[in-house]
Amino acid sequence: MIVSNEKDIKGVEVKNPEVKNAVMKALISPKEGWDGHVMRVMEVGEEGYTPRHSHPWPHINYMLEGKGVLHIDGEDHEVEAGSFAYVPADKLHQFKNVGEGKFRFICIVPEEGHK
């Protein structure tokens, strides 16, 4: 069990040559008792982006703050606070910050997607 606040979790810079200005916070994981899944908050700075990639697991996203574009399988979708998305397994995808300030979203993945 865990009851906490995101502000108390240290963010980790995503180090990847295909990533720009992205920080990840793992909020809930098997360590806190949620076996098999991880809930993360991604923060993408101005002009930043996650890698354009695919993987064999799906993920669920809920946008918290800012404006972005979610590229899924050849299509771009504008997203903002309150938007949500399901990204199926094996689909090429990427998040980009297209607004001013931070673009933040929740990303829930199977445990294997957080290693």
PEZI-V189328 format. One record per backbone hydrogen bond with DSSP energy under -1.0 kcal/mol. NH is the residue of the N-H (numbers start at 0). CO is the residue of the C=O. If there is no record, write none. Layout:
<<NH CO> <NH CO>>
//
This chain:
<<7 4> <8 5> <11 23> <13 21> <18 15> <19 48> <22 42> <23 11> <24 40> <26 38> <27 38> <31 28> <32 29> <33 28> <34 32> <36 33> <37 108> <38 27> <39 106> <40 24> <41 104> <42 22> <43 102> <44 20> <47 44> <48 19> <49 94> <52 92> <58 86> <59 107> <60 84> <61 105> <62 82> <63 103> <64 103> <67 78> <68 95> <69 76> <70 93> <71 74> <72 91> <74 71> <76 69> <78 67> <81 62> <82 79> <84 60> <86 58> <89 54> <90 87> <92 52> <93 70> <95 68> <96 47> <97 66> <102 43> <103 64> <104 41> <105 61> <106 39> <107 59> <108 37> <110 35> <112 109> <113 110>>
//
